[in-house]
Amino acid sequence: MADMTVAYSPSHGLGEEQSIWFKLSSLLNQENPMQVLMWLSEKYGGAVPINLKNHRIVILSEPAHAERVLVTNADNYVKYFDGLRPIFGKSMITVDGALWQKIRAPQQPAFHPHMFEEYFPYLMSAIDSKMARWVKFASTGETIEMVEETWTLAAEMVCKALFDREMPFNPHFIFGQVKTYTDVMNHKSIRLKKMHGELTEITDEETAKAMEVWGSIPEMVTGAGVLEHREKTLLTMLEAAEADPEFPEFDRQQVIDEMKQYLWAGTETTALTLAWSLYLLSQHPEAMERIRAEARAVCGERDPQWNEVQQLGFTRMVIQETMRLFPPIWGLIRIAAGDDDIEGQKIKAGDKVVIGTYVMHHSPKYWEEPEKFDPERFAPERAKKRVKYSYLPFAAGKRACIGGALSQIENTLALVQLLRRFTPEYAGPVPAKIHATVTLCPKGGLPFRIRALS
């Protein structure tokens, strides 16, 4: 196996001085970081220019701003993901322009809706594995970390459904390793973490080790036991592109980097949404019971079949409302290639713009009682009245998330199956606090205890 070690260096740092994550950390390291952005947006009319040393960041939070940057003038705005290149390499999540379009093309068929039926039994198999694990937790009464549980479930779904492989690694170990790197606040000049109640500095060696472990994962997956030798999977599509002599850009490293993208980005957003959904449902037991009632009405006491998934409408609305209240990607970052004018706000070439997804999702201009958990706001008739681009859980335009539709199916199935067997009981502070890093994470995690239904 090729050496996949990625040494830690300032050019890799999420929190080094040139990184937007570092520059925004003084704003975001607050008791309620999103409230700060909402206050600034309201005070400055939805466009907030922030000058930090030799950089200018403009935070945008109106649907019209999002439409301009993501759709009508998208070619002027380049995706920003520099700080995550050690994790995703040169995958399509970190490239742009013609190369991005060329790399995306052979992967797109794996996310066509007609493929989802083929993935269905493998998604259910991964959920079954999680339920077997939760039986143990229900008997011991121990407290678990829900984001870790949902991340490991999503990782197994990706391995089985998209790669036709058994998950060959301990996902709980990998979760901890990569979190060491991706927690933006670890990358300040002094990086601290809690170990046995004590604050301990995270060393450069630890972050380098985390990246070394992460770099070995794709080859572990490709070398793992094949489930069904399916002809059409995402992995076979990636390897076909690698074998194409007319596609020299798609070499073995490209296959590995694309796999990294799905094994991390494709799992984290799904996992965060599912974890936040369970948190919200724990605070609204009537909605939890309604999911169970819907499942009984659709499929009785047996497991759902693929042709019944679309009938789980309320469960899907819970997922959509969760992504409104807790969008995993709280801000979409782009770099302006040239000058622009967005509703009177001058954008200069080189400016970094942040589309404040969270701010839009919580704006009383576009949502009635925006802080209220109300899945019915996504009922078809009400959804038709929504202001376009006021809801962006998967971004919009040509760079919209390739796996958004599949993610919602994964989470719908997971909610239905887990809640039919268990009641997850949240055991942390209410309301749960937010940690705004690259994604919208719960600060200190989401501790739960699992109770089995009789």
Stockholm file with secondary structure:
# STOCKHOLM 1.0

chainA/1-454         MADMTVAYSPSHGLGEEQSIWFKLSSLLNQENPMQVLMWLSEKYGGAVPINLKNHRIVILSEPAHAERVLVTNADNYVKYFDGLRPIFGKSMITVDGALWQKIRAPQQPAFHPHMFEEYFPYLMSAIDSKMARWVKFASTGETIEMVEETWTLAAEMVCKALFDREMPFNPHFIFGQVKTYTDVMNHKSIRLKKMHGELTEITDEETAKAMEVWGSIPEMVTGAGVLEHREKTLLTMLEAAEADPEFPEFDRQQVIDEMKQYLWAGTETTALTLAWSLYLLSQHPEAMERIRAEARAVCGERDPQWNEVQQLGFTRMVIQETMRLFPPIWGLIRIAAGDDDIEGQKIKAGDKVVIGTYVMHHSPKYWEEPEKFDPERFAPERAKKRVKYSYLPFAAGKRACIGGALSQIENTLALVQLLRRFTPEYAGPVPAKIHATVTLCPKGGLPFRIRALS
#=GR chainA/1-454 SS CCCCCCCCCGGGCTTSTTSHHHHHHHHHSSSSHHHHHHHHHHHTTTEEEEEETTEEEEEECSHHHHHIIIIITGGGEEECCGGGHHHHTTSTTSCCHHHHHHHHTTTGGGGSHHHHHHHHHHHHHHHHHHHHHHHHHHHHCCEEEHHHHHHHHHHHHIIIIIHCBCCCSCHHHHHHHHHHHHCGGGGSSSCEEEETTEEEECCHHHHHHHHHHHHHHHHHHHTSCBSSCCSSSHHHHHHHHHHCTTCTTCCHHHHHHHHHHHHHHHHHHHHHHHHHHHHHHHHCHHHHHHHHHHHHHHHTTSCCCGGGGGGCHHHHHHHHHHHHHSCSSCCEEEEESSCEEETTEEECTTCEEEECHHHHHTCTTTSSSTTSCCGGGGSHHHHTTSCTTSCCTTCCGGGSCTTHHHHHHHHHHHHHHHHHHEEEEECSCSSCCEEESSSEEETTCCEEEEEECC
#=GC SS_cons         CCCCCCCCCGGGCTTSTTSHHHHHHHHHSSSSHHHHHHHHHHHTTTEEEEEETTEEEEEECSHHHHHIIIIITGGGEEECCGGGHHHHTTSTTSCCHHHHHHHHTTTGGGGSHHHHHHHHHHHHHHHHHHHHHHHHHHHHCCEEEHHHHHHHHHHHHIIIIIHCBCCCSCHHHHHHHHHHHHCGGGGSSSCEEEETTEEEECCHHHHHHHHHHHHHHHHHHHTSCBSSCCSSSHHHHHHHHHHCTTCTTCCHHHHHHHHHHHHHHHHHHHHHHHHHHHHHHHHCHHHHHHHHHHHHHHHTTSCCCGGGGGGCHHHHHHHHHHHHHSCSSCCEEEEESSCEEETTEEECTTCEEEECHHHHHTCTTTSSSTTSCCGGGGSHHHHTTSCTTSCCTTCCGGGSCTTHHHHHHHHHHHHHHHHHHEEEEECSCSSCCEEESSSEEETTCCEEEEEECC
//
